Amino acid sequence: MTATMRGVDQGALTATTFTTVFVLVMDDGEYDLLNGVVGLVCALILLAYYRPLPAETPFDARSGAWAFGAVAGLQVASGVSWLIQFAVNQAVDSGLLELSEECRDEGQCLGDEADLYVVIFWAAAALMLGYLHHERFPYRPPSA
């Protein structure tokens, strides 16, 4: 008897979301390689265990696609956050970006500066992945 993966594990969406958010939010200061590793691992878990449910309505198809896009986009943003942090650090070092004068902890301020760019990257990735999911798994009414 061979074991086959049946059905879906919608919990993969929830579990990987919480893990990624926890690592992104609880990390003090700058984004580092750990953020990238966690994002990559969570994305691999999502790819391994998530399967979309058959949509009963067009709304279910759209909301499922955008939920997937938001979660997968977050993991992609986490995966590249350390590269974004590196770019922000280089911009600060070269004088293209300035930290605020009330900044006492440079590492924390550099992380805060990168937050905006990580969020922008997440939004773009979420929109693209949600769209691709919806195109790949559109609503199809059950045949009579």
DSSP file (Angstrom, degrees, kcal/mol; ACC not computed):
  #  RESIDUE AA STRUCTURE BP1 BP2  ACC     N-H-->O    O-->H-N    N-H-->O    O-->H-N    TCO  KAPPA ALPHA  PHI   PSI    X-CA   Y-CA   Z-CA
    1    1 A M              0   0    0      0, 0.0     2,-0.3     0, 0.0     0, 0.0   0.000 360.0 360.0 360.0 122.0    0.0    0.0    0.0
    2    2 A T        -     0   0    0      1,-0.0     2,-0.5     0, 0.0     0, 0.0  -0.705 360.0-124.7 -95.5 144.9    1.5    3.3   -1.1
    3    3 A A        -     0   0    0     -2,-0.3     2,-0.4     2,-0.0    -1,-0.0  -0.732  31.0-176.7 -87.6 130.3    1.0    6.5    0.8
    4    4 A T        -     0   0    0     -2,-0.5     2,-0.8     0, 0.0     0, 0.0  -0.932  32.6-111.0-124.7 152.0   -0.3    9.3   -1.3
    5    5 A M        -     0   0    0     -2,-0.4     2,-0.3     2,-0.0    -2,-0.0  -0.725  42.0-170.6 -81.9 114.5   -1.0   12.9   -0.4
    6    6 A R        -     0   0    0     -2,-0.8     0, 0.0     2,-0.1     0, 0.0  -0.790  43.4 -16.8-106.4 149.0   -4.8   13.3   -0.4
    7    7 A G  S    S-     0   0    0     -2,-0.3     2,-0.3     2,-0.0    -2,-0.0  -0.206  90.8 -60.5  65.6-147.4   -6.7   16.5   -0.2
    8    8 A V        -     0   0    0     42,-0.1     2,-0.4     4,-0.0    42,-0.1  -0.882  22.8-140.2-135.1 162.7   -5.2   19.7    1.1
    9    9 A D    >   +     0   0    0     40,-0.9     3,-1.6    -2,-0.3     4,-0.4  -0.803  20.5 174.3-124.4  89.1   -3.6   21.0    4.2
   10   10 A Q  T >> S+     0   0    0     -2,-0.4     4,-1.1     1,-0.3     3,-0.9   0.722  75.3  74.4 -67.4 -18.8   -5.0   24.6    4.5
   11   11 A G  H 3> S+     0   0    0      1,-0.2     4,-3.3     2,-0.2     5,-0.3   0.756  81.2  70.3 -63.7 -23.4   -3.1   24.7    7.9
   12   12 A A  H <> S+     0   0    0     -3,-1.6     4,-1.9     1,-0.2     5,-0.3   0.884  97.1  51.2 -59.9 -37.2    0.1   25.0    5.8
   13   13 A L  H <> S+     0   0    0     -3,-0.9     4,-1.4    -4,-0.4    -1,-0.2   0.933 115.3  41.0 -63.6 -46.5   -1.1   28.5    4.9
   14   14 A T  H  X S+     0   0    0     -4,-1.1     4,-2.4     2,-0.2     5,-0.2   0.940 115.5  48.2 -69.3 -49.0   -1.7   29.4    8.6
   15   15 A A  H  X S+     0   0    0     -4,-3.3     4,-2.1     1,-0.2     5,-0.2   0.910 113.6  45.7 -63.1 -44.2    1.4   27.8   10.1
   16   16 A T  H  X S+     0   0    0     -4,-1.9     4,-2.2    -5,-0.3    -1,-0.2   0.835 111.1  54.8 -70.6 -29.7    3.9   29.2    7.6
   17   17 A T  H  X S+     0   0    0     -4,-1.4     4,-2.8    -5,-0.3     5,-0.3   0.960 109.8  45.3 -64.2 -50.5    2.2   32.7    7.9
   18   18 A F  H  X S+     0   0    0     -4,-2.4     4,-2.5     1,-0.2    -2,-0.2   0.903 114.0  49.7 -61.0 -41.7    2.6   32.7   11.7
   19   19 A T  H  X S+     0   0    0     -4,-2.1     4,-2.1    -5,-0.2    -1,-0.2   0.938 113.3  45.0 -63.2 -47.2    6.2   31.5   11.5
   20   20 A T  H  X S+     0   0    0     -4,-2.2     4,-2.3     1,-0.2    -2,-0.2   0.928 114.9  47.4 -64.5 -45.4    7.3   34.1    8.9
   21   21 A V  H  X S+     0   0    0     -4,-2.8     4,-2.8     1,-0.2     5,-0.3   0.914 110.3  53.6 -62.7 -42.3    5.5   36.9   10.7
   22   22 A F  H  X S+     0   0    0     -4,-2.5     4,-2.6    -5,-0.3     5,-0.2   0.930 111.5  44.3 -58.7 -46.9    7.1   35.9   14.0
   23   23 A V  H  X S+     0   0    0     -4,-2.1     4,-0.8     1,-0.2    -1,-0.2   0.894 115.8  47.5 -67.4 -39.1   10.6   35.9   12.7
   24   24 A L  H  < S+     0   0    0     -4,-2.3    -2,-0.2    -5,-0.2    -1,-0.2   0.907 120.2  36.7 -68.0 -40.7   10.1   39.2   10.8
   25   25 A V  H  < S+     0   0    0     -4,-2.8    -2,-0.2    -5,-0.2    -3,-0.2   0.873 116.0  49.5 -82.7 -38.4    8.5   41.0   13.8
   26   26 A M  H  < S+     0   0    0     -4,-2.6     2,-0.4    -5,-0.3    -1,-0.2   0.604  84.3 103.8 -81.8 -10.4   10.5   39.6   16.7
   27   27 A D     <  -     0   0    0     -4,-0.8     2,-0.4    -5,-0.2     4,-0.0  -0.585  69.5-135.9 -74.0 125.5   13.9   40.2   15.1
   28   28 A D        -     0   0    0     -2,-0.4     2,-0.2    83,-0.0    -2,-0.1  -0.668  61.3 -21.1 -83.9 133.8   15.6   43.2   16.7
   29   29 A G  S    S+     0   0    0     -2,-0.4    79,-0.2    79,-0.1    -2,-0.1  -0.487 112.2  21.1  79.7-137.1   17.3   45.7   14.4
   30   30 A E  S    S-     0   0    0     -2,-0.2     2,-0.2     1,-0.1    81,-0.1  -0.238  77.2-106.9 -74.1 154.6   18.4   44.8   10.9
   31   31 A Y        -     0   0    0     50,-0.2     2,-0.2    79,-0.1    -1,-0.1  -0.572  46.0-176.2 -73.0 142.6   17.2   42.0    8.7
   32   32 A D    >>  -     0   0    0     -2,-0.2     4,-1.1    53,-0.0     3,-0.9  -0.704  44.1 -79.8-133.2-174.7   19.7   39.2    8.4
   33   33 A L  H 3> S+     0   0    0      1,-0.3     4,-2.5    -2,-0.2     5,-0.2   0.792 120.6  67.1 -61.8 -28.7   20.3   35.9    6.7
   34   34 A L  H 3> S+     0   0    0      1,-0.2     4,-2.8     2,-0.2    -1,-0.3   0.898  97.4  54.1 -59.3 -39.9   18.1   34.1    9.3
   35   35 A N  H <> S+     0   0    0     -3,-0.9     4,-2.2     1,-0.2    -1,-0.2   0.906 109.6  48.1 -59.0 -40.4   15.1   36.0    7.9
   36   36 A G  H  X S+     0   0    0     -4,-1.1     4,-2.3     2,-0.2    -2,-0.2   0.902 111.5  48.5 -66.8 -41.8   16.0   34.8    4.4
   37   37 A V  H  X S+     0   0    0     -4,-2.5     4,-2.8     2,-0.2     5,-0.2   0.930 112.4  48.3 -65.0 -45.4   16.4   31.2    5.5
   38   38 A V  H  X S+     0   0    0     -4,-2.8     4,-2.8     1,-0.2     5,-0.2   0.918 111.8  50.3 -62.2 -43.0   13.1   31.2    7.4
   39   39 A G  H  X S+     0   0    0     -4,-2.2     4,-2.1    -5,-0.2    -1,-0.2   0.915 112.8  46.5 -60.0 -43.4   11.3   32.7    4.4
   40   40 A L  H  X S+     0   0    0     -4,-2.3     4,-2.2     2,-0.2    -2,-0.2   0.925 113.7  47.6 -65.4 -45.6   12.8   30.1    2.1
   41   41 A V  H  X S+     0   0    0     -4,-2.8     4,-2.3     1,-0.2    -2,-0.2   0.923 112.9  48.3 -63.3 -44.4   11.9   27.2    4.5
   42   42 A C  H  X S+     0   0    0     -4,-2.8     4,-2.5     1,-0.2    -1,-0.2   0.882 110.5  51.8 -64.7 -37.1    8.3   28.4    4.9
   43   43 A A  H  X S+     0   0    0     -4,-2.1     4,-2.5    -5,-0.2    -1,-0.2   0.897 109.6  49.6 -64.9 -39.5    7.9   28.8    1.2
   44   44 A L  H  X S+     0   0    0     -4,-2.2     4,-2.0     2,-0.2    -2,-0.2   0.898 111.0  49.4 -65.6 -39.9    9.1   25.2    0.7
   45   45 A I  H  X S+     0   0    0     -4,-2.3     4,-2.2     2,-0.2     5,-0.3   0.925 111.3  49.8 -63.2 -43.8    6.7   24.0    3.3
   46   46 A L  H  X S+     0   0    0     -4,-2.5     4,-2.3     1,-0.2    -2,-0.2   0.924 111.8  47.7 -61.2 -44.6    3.9   25.9    1.6
   47   47 A L  H  < S+     0   0    0     -4,-2.5    -1,-0.2     1,-0.2    -2,-0.2   0.849 114.3  48.0 -64.8 -33.5    4.8   24.5   -1.8
   48   48 A A  H  < S+     0   0    0     -4,-2.0    -2,-0.2    -5,-0.2    -1,-0.2   0.858 126.4  20.7 -75.7 -35.2    4.9   21.0   -0.3
   49   49 A Y  H  < S+     0   0    0     -4,-2.2   -40,-0.9    -5,-0.1     2,-0.4   0.626  96.1  93.8-116.1 -15.8    1.7   20.9    1.6
   50   50 A Y     <  +     0   0    0     -4,-2.3   -40,-0.1    -5,-0.3   -42,-0.1  -0.681  39.6 167.3 -86.8 130.5   -0.7   23.6    0.3
   51   51 A R        -     0   0    0     -2,-0.4   -42,-0.1     0, 0.0     2,-0.1  -0.990  37.6-114.2-135.2 131.1   -3.2   22.6   -2.3
   52   52 A P        -     0   0    0      0, 0.0     3,-0.1     0, 0.0     9,-0.0  -0.373  28.1-124.5 -67.1 140.6   -6.1   24.9   -3.2
   53   53 A L        -     0   0    0      1,-0.1     2,-0.2    -2,-0.1    11,-0.1  -0.506  36.3 -92.4 -76.0 150.3   -9.6   23.7   -2.4
   54   54 A P        -     0   0    0      0, 0.0     2,-0.3     0, 0.0    -1,-0.1  -0.487  47.7-122.4 -61.8 130.5  -12.2   23.5   -5.2
   55   55 A A        -     0   0    0     -2,-0.2    85,-0.3    83,-0.2     4,-0.0  -0.591  20.6-165.3 -81.3 133.5  -14.0   26.8   -5.1
   56   56 A E  S    S+     0   0    0     -2,-0.3    -1,-0.1     1,-0.1     3,-0.0   0.698  77.3  20.0 -88.3 -21.4  -17.7   26.7   -4.7
   57   57 A T  S  > S-     0   0    0      1,-0.1     4,-1.7    84,-0.1     5,-0.1  -0.931  82.2-109.5-139.2 162.6  -18.2   30.3   -5.7
   58   58 A P  H  > S+     0   0    0      0, 0.0     4,-2.4     0, 0.0     5,-0.2   0.870 120.2  57.3 -60.2 -35.1  -16.3   32.9   -7.7
   59   59 A F  H  > S+     0   0    0      1,-0.2     4,-3.2     2,-0.2     5,-0.3   0.912 104.0  51.9 -62.3 -41.5  -15.7   34.8   -4.4
   60   60 A D  H  > S+     0   0    0      1,-0.2     4,-2.2     2,-0.2     5,-0.2   0.899 109.7  49.9 -60.5 -40.8  -14.1   31.6   -2.9
   61   61 A A  H  X S+     0   0    0     -4,-1.7     4,-1.8     2,-0.2    -2,-0.2   0.925 115.3  42.7 -64.4 -44.5  -11.7   31.4   -5.9
   62   62 A R  H  X S+     0   0    0     -4,-2.4     4,-2.5     2,-0.2     5,-0.2   0.941 115.8  46.5 -68.8 -47.0  -10.7   35.0   -5.7
   63   63 A S  H  X S+     0   0    0     -4,-3.2     4,-2.1     1,-0.2     5,-0.2   0.885 112.9  50.7 -66.6 -36.5  -10.3   35.2   -1.9
   64   64 A G  H  X S+     0   0    0     -4,-2.2     4,-2.3    -5,-0.3    -1,-0.2   0.903 111.0  49.1 -64.3 -40.6   -8.4   31.9   -1.8
   65   65 A A  H  X S+     0   0    0     -4,-1.8     4,-2.5    -5,-0.2    -2,-0.2   0.915 113.1  45.6 -65.3 -43.0   -6.0   33.2   -4.5
   66   66 A W  H  X S+     0   0    0     -4,-2.5     4,-2.3     2,-0.2    -1,-0.2   0.835 111.1  52.9 -73.2 -30.9   -5.4   36.5   -2.7
   67   67 A A  H  X S+     0   0    0     -4,-2.1     4,-2.2    -5,-0.2     5,-0.2   0.929 111.5  46.6 -65.5 -44.7   -4.9   34.8    0.6
   68   68 A F  H  X S+     0   0    0     -4,-2.3     4,-3.1     1,-0.2     5,-0.4   0.932 112.1  51.3 -60.7 -45.1   -2.3   32.5   -1.0
   69   69 A G  H  X S+     0   0    0     -4,-2.5     4,-2.5     1,-0.2    -2,-0.2   0.898 109.5  49.8 -59.5 -41.7   -0.7   35.6   -2.7
   70   70 A A  H  X S+     0   0    0     -4,-2.3     4,-1.7     2,-0.2    -1,-0.2   0.921 116.3  41.3 -64.3 -43.9   -0.5   37.4    0.6
   71   71 A V  H  X S+     0   0    0     -4,-2.2     4,-1.9     2,-0.2    -2,-0.2   0.949 118.4  44.0 -70.7 -49.4    1.1   34.5    2.5
   72   72 A A  H  X S+     0   0    0     -4,-3.1     4,-2.2     1,-0.2    -2,-0.2   0.885 112.9  53.3 -64.4 -37.6    3.5   33.5   -0.3
   73   73 A G  H  X S+     0   0    0     -4,-2.5     4,-2.6    -5,-0.4    -1,-0.2   0.879 106.6  53.0 -63.3 -37.5    4.4   37.1   -1.0
   74   74 A L  H  X S+     0   0    0     -4,-1.7     4,-2.4     2,-0.2    -1,-0.2   0.899 109.6  48.4 -63.0 -40.8    5.3   37.5    2.7
   75   75 A Q  H  X S+     0   0    0     -4,-1.9     4,-2.2     2,-0.2    -2,-0.2   0.881 111.5  48.9 -69.0 -37.3    7.6   34.5    2.5
   76   76 A V  H  X S+     0   0    0     -4,-2.2     4,-1.6     2,-0.2    -2,-0.2   0.920 111.5  50.1 -65.8 -42.8    9.2   35.8   -0.6
   77   77 A A  H  X S+     0   0    0     -4,-2.6     4,-0.7     1,-0.2    -2,-0.2   0.897 111.1  49.0 -62.7 -39.9    9.7   39.2    1.1
   78   78 A S  H >< S+     0   0    0     -4,-2.4     3,-0.6     1,-0.2     4,-0.5   0.901 107.9  55.7 -63.9 -40.1   11.2   37.5    4.1
   79   79 A G  H 3< S+     0   0    0     -4,-2.2    -1,-0.2     1,-0.2    -2,-0.2   0.824 117.9  32.4 -62.7 -32.6   13.5   35.5    1.8
   80   80 A V  H >X S+     0   0    0     -4,-1.6     4,-2.1     1,-0.1     3,-0.6   0.374  89.5 101.0-105.0   3.8   14.9   38.7    0.2
   81   81 A S  H <X S+     0   0    0     -4,-0.7     4,-2.7    -3,-0.6   -50,-0.2   0.859  80.0  54.2 -60.0 -35.9   14.7   40.9    3.3
   82   82 A W  H 3> S+     0   0    0     -4,-0.5     4,-2.0   -50,-0.3    -1,-0.3   0.838 108.0  50.2 -69.0 -29.9   18.4   40.6    4.0
   83   83 A L  H <> S+     0   0    0     -3,-0.6     4,-2.2     2,-0.2    -2,-0.2   0.886 110.9  49.0 -71.2 -38.6   19.2   41.7    0.5
   84   84 A I  H  X S+     0   0    0     -4,-2.1     4,-2.5     2,-0.2    -2,-0.2   0.916 110.7  51.2 -63.5 -42.4   17.0   44.7    0.9
   85   85 A Q  H  X S+     0   0    0     -4,-2.7     4,-2.8     1,-0.2    -2,-0.2   0.908 108.3  51.9 -60.8 -42.1   18.7   45.4    4.2
   86   86 A F  H  X S+     0   0    0     -4,-2.0     4,-2.3     1,-0.2    -1,-0.2   0.917 110.0  48.8 -59.7 -44.3   22.1   45.2    2.5
   87   87 A A  H  X S+     0   0    0     -4,-2.2     4,-2.2     2,-0.2    -2,-0.2   0.900 111.7  49.1 -63.8 -41.1   20.9   47.7   -0.2
   88   88 A V  H  X S+     0   0    0     -4,-2.5     4,-2.5     2,-0.2     5,-0.2   0.925 110.4  51.1 -64.0 -44.1   19.6   50.1    2.5
   89   89 A N  H  X S+     0   0    0     -4,-2.8     4,-2.6     1,-0.2    -2,-0.2   0.910 111.0  48.4 -59.2 -42.2   22.9   49.8    4.5
   90   90 A Q  H  X S+     0   0    0     -4,-2.3     4,-2.1     1,-0.2     6,-0.2   0.894 110.6  51.1 -65.3 -39.0   24.8   50.6    1.3
   91   91 A A  H  X>S+     0   0    0     -4,-2.2     5,-1.8     2,-0.2     6,-1.5   0.886 112.2  46.4 -66.2 -38.1   22.5   53.6    0.6
   92   92 A V  H ><5S+     0   0    0     -4,-2.5     3,-0.8     4,-0.2    -2,-0.2   0.922 112.6  50.2 -68.1 -43.9   23.1   54.9    4.1
   93   93 A D  H 3<5S+     0   0    0     -4,-2.6    -2,-0.2     1,-0.2    -1,-0.2   0.857 113.2  45.8 -62.6 -35.6   26.8   54.4    3.9
   94   94 A S  H 3<5S-     0   0    0     -4,-2.1    -1,-0.2    -5,-0.2    -2,-0.2   0.529 116.7-112.7 -87.3  -5.4   27.0   56.2    0.5
   95   95 A G  T <<5S+     0   0    0     -3,-0.8    -3,-0.2    -4,-0.6    -4,-0.1   0.505  85.5 117.5  90.2   4.5   24.8   59.1    1.7
   96   96 A L  S   <S+     0   0    0     -5,-1.8     2,-0.4    -6,-0.2    -4,-0.2   0.823  82.1  33.8 -72.5 -30.7   21.8   58.4   -0.5
   97   97 A L  S    S-     0   0    0     -6,-1.5     2,-0.4    -9,-0.2    -2,-0.3  -0.956  75.9-153.7-122.1 143.9   19.6   57.8    2.6
   98   98 A E        -     0   0    0     -2,-0.4     2,-0.2    -3,-0.1     3,-0.1  -0.953  11.5-134.2-119.1 138.7   19.9   59.5    5.9
   99   99 A L        -     0   0    0     -2,-0.4    11,-0.0     1,-0.1     7,-0.0  -0.570  38.9 -93.9 -82.4 152.7   18.9   58.2    9.3
  100  100 A S    >   -     0   0    0     -2,-0.2     3,-1.4     1,-0.1    -1,-0.1  -0.279  28.8-121.4 -66.0 153.9   16.9   60.5   11.5
  101  101 A E  T 3  S+     0   0    0      1,-0.3    -1,-0.1    -3,-0.1    -2,-0.0   0.792 109.5  61.2 -68.1 -28.5   18.9   62.6   14.1
  102  102 A E  T 3  S+     0   0    0      2,-0.0     2,-0.5     0, 0.0    -1,-0.3   0.384  75.3 122.4 -81.0   7.4   17.0   61.1   17.0
  103  103 A C    <   +     0   0    0     -3,-1.4     3,-0.1     1,-0.2    -4,-0.0  -0.573  30.4 169.8 -72.5 119.8   18.3   57.6   16.1
  104  104 A R        +     0   0    0     -2,-0.5     2,-0.7     1,-0.2    -1,-0.2   0.780  69.1  48.4 -99.6 -35.3   20.2   56.2   19.1
  105  105 A D     >  -     0   0    0      1,-0.2     4,-2.4     2,-0.0    -1,-0.2  -0.899  67.0-166.1-111.0 104.4   20.6   52.6   17.9
  106  106 A E  H  > S+     0   0    0     -2,-0.7     4,-2.6     1,-0.2     5,-0.2   0.867  87.4  54.5 -61.2 -38.6   21.9   52.6   14.4
  107  107 A G  H  > S+     0   0    0      2,-0.2     4,-1.8     1,-0.2    -1,-0.2   0.913 110.9  45.6 -61.0 -43.0   21.1   48.8   13.9
  108  108 A Q  H  > S+     0   0    0      2,-0.2     4,-2.6     1,-0.2    -2,-0.2   0.909 113.6  49.3 -66.6 -41.6   17.5   49.4   14.9
  109  109 A C  H  X S+     0   0    0     -4,-2.4     4,-2.3     2,-0.2    -2,-0.2   0.875 108.8  52.3 -67.2 -36.6   17.2   52.5   12.7
  110  110 A L  H  X S+     0   0    0     -4,-2.6     4,-1.6    -5,-0.2    -1,-0.2   0.896 111.4  47.8 -65.1 -38.3   18.7   50.7    9.7
  111  111 A G  H  X S+     0   0    0     -4,-1.8     4,-1.3     2,-0.2    -2,-0.2   0.905 111.2  50.3 -66.0 -41.8   16.1   47.9   10.2
  112  112 A D  H  X S+     0   0    0     -4,-2.6     4,-0.7     1,-0.2    -2,-0.2   0.879 108.9  52.6 -63.2 -37.5   13.3   50.5   10.5
  113  113 A E  H  X S+     0   0    0     -4,-2.3     4,-0.6     1,-0.2     3,-0.4   0.868 109.3  49.2 -65.6 -36.7   14.5   52.1    7.3
  114  114 A A  H  X S+     0   0    0     -4,-1.6     4,-2.3     1,-0.2     3,-0.3   0.743  92.5  79.7 -75.0 -22.9   14.4   48.8    5.5
  115  115 A D  H  X S+     0   0    0     -4,-1.3     4,-2.6     1,-0.2     5,-0.2   0.900  89.9  52.3 -52.1 -46.6   10.9   48.0    6.7
  116  116 A L  H  X S+     0   0    0     -4,-0.7     4,-2.2    -3,-0.4    -1,-0.2   0.908 111.4  45.9 -58.4 -43.9    9.2   50.2    4.1
  117  117 A Y  H  X S+     0   0    0     -4,-0.6     4,-2.2    -3,-0.3    -1,-0.2   0.847 111.3  52.0 -71.4 -34.1   11.1   48.6    1.3
  118  118 A V  H  X S+     0   0    0     -4,-2.3     4,-2.6     2,-0.2    -1,-0.2   0.913 110.8  48.8 -65.5 -42.4   10.3   45.1    2.6
  119  119 A V  H  X S+     0   0    0     -4,-2.6     4,-2.6    -5,-0.2    -2,-0.2   0.907 111.0  49.7 -64.5 -41.9    6.6   46.0    2.8
  120  120 A I  H  X S+     0   0    0     -4,-2.2     4,-2.2     2,-0.2    -1,-0.2   0.918 112.2  48.0 -62.3 -43.0    6.6   47.4   -0.8
  121  121 A F  H  X S+     0   0    0     -4,-2.2     4,-2.6     1,-0.2    -2,-0.2   0.908 111.3  51.2 -63.4 -41.7    8.3   44.2   -2.0
  122  122 A W  H  X S+     0   0    0     -4,-2.6     4,-3.0     2,-0.2    -2,-0.2   0.925 109.6  49.7 -60.9 -45.5    5.8   42.1   -0.1
  123  123 A A  H  X S+     0   0    0     -4,-2.6     4,-2.3     2,-0.2    -2,-0.2   0.922 112.7  46.5 -61.8 -44.1    2.8   44.0   -1.6
  124  124 A A  H  X S+     0   0    0     -4,-2.2     4,-2.2     1,-0.2    -1,-0.2   0.926 115.2  46.0 -64.4 -44.4    4.2   43.6   -5.2
  125  125 A A  H  X S+     0   0    0     -4,-2.6     4,-2.9     2,-0.2     5,-0.3   0.895 111.6  52.7 -65.2 -39.7    4.9   39.9   -4.7
  126  126 A A  H  X S+     0   0    0     -4,-3.0     4,-2.5    -5,-0.2     5,-0.2   0.920 110.6  46.8 -62.7 -44.6    1.5   39.3   -3.1
  127  127 A L  H  X S+     0   0    0     -4,-2.3     4,-2.1    -5,-0.2    -1,-0.2   0.924 115.3  45.5 -63.0 -44.6   -0.3   40.9   -6.0
  128  128 A M  H  X S+     0   0    0     -4,-2.2     4,-2.4     2,-0.2    -2,-0.2   0.935 116.5  43.9 -66.3 -46.5    1.7   39.0   -8.6
  129  129 A L  H  X S+     0   0    0     -4,-2.9     4,-2.3     2,-0.2    -2,-0.2   0.866 113.1  51.8 -69.8 -35.6    1.4   35.6   -6.8
  130  130 A G  H  X S+     0   0    0     -4,-2.5     4,-2.3    -5,-0.3    -1,-0.2   0.911 111.4  47.8 -63.5 -42.7   -2.3   36.1   -6.1
  131  131 A Y  H  X S+     0   0    0     -4,-2.1     4,-2.3    -5,-0.2    -2,-0.2   0.931 112.4  48.3 -63.0 -46.4   -3.0   36.9   -9.7
  132  132 A L  H  X S+     0   0    0     -4,-2.4     4,-2.1     1,-0.2    -2,-0.2   0.887 111.4  50.7 -63.3 -38.7   -1.0   33.9  -10.9
  133  133 A H  H  X S+     0   0    0     -4,-2.3     4,-2.7     2,-0.2    -1,-0.2   0.930 110.7  48.9 -63.1 -45.0   -2.9   31.6   -8.4
  134  134 A H  H  < S+     0   0    0     -4,-2.3    -2,-0.2     1,-0.2    -1,-0.2   0.876 112.1  48.6 -65.0 -36.8   -6.2   32.9   -9.6
  135  135 A E  H  < S+     0   0    0     -4,-2.3    -1,-0.2     1,-0.2    -2,-0.2   0.875 115.0  44.9 -68.4 -36.7   -5.2   32.4  -13.2
  136  136 A R  H  < S+     0   0    0     -4,-2.1    -2,-0.2     1,-0.2    -1,-0.2   0.852 126.6  28.3 -77.0 -35.4   -4.0   28.9  -12.5
  137  137 A F  S  < S+     0   0    0     -4,-2.7    -1,-0.2    -5,-0.2    -2,-0.1  -0.545  82.3 168.5-126.2  65.9   -7.0   27.9  -10.4
  138  138 A P        -     0   0    0      0, 0.0     2,-0.4     0, 0.0   -83,-0.2  -0.229  46.5 -84.1 -73.9 168.0  -10.0   29.9  -11.6
  139  139 A Y        -     0   0    0    -81,-0.1   -83,-0.1   -85,-0.1    -2,-0.0  -0.573  46.1-177.1 -72.9 129.9  -13.6   29.2  -10.6
  140  140 A R        -     0   0    0     -2,-0.4     3,-0.1   -85,-0.3   -85,-0.0  -0.975  25.1-127.4-128.1 117.2  -15.2   26.5  -12.7
  141  141 A P        -     0   0    0      0, 0.0   -85,-0.1     0, 0.0     3,-0.1  -0.300  36.9 -96.9 -61.0 145.8  -18.8   25.7  -12.0
  142  142 A P        -     0   0    0      0, 0.0     2,-0.2     0, 0.0   -86,-0.0  -0.357  42.8-111.4 -62.8 141.0  -19.5   22.1  -11.4
  143  143 A S              0   0    0      1,-0.1    -3,-0.0    -3,-0.1     0, 0.0  -0.494 360.0 360.0 -76.0 145.2  -20.7   20.3  -14.5
  144  144 A A              0   0    0     -2,-0.2    -1,-0.1    -3,-0.1     0, 0.0   0.459 360.0 360.0 -76.0 360.0  -24.3   19.1  -14.5
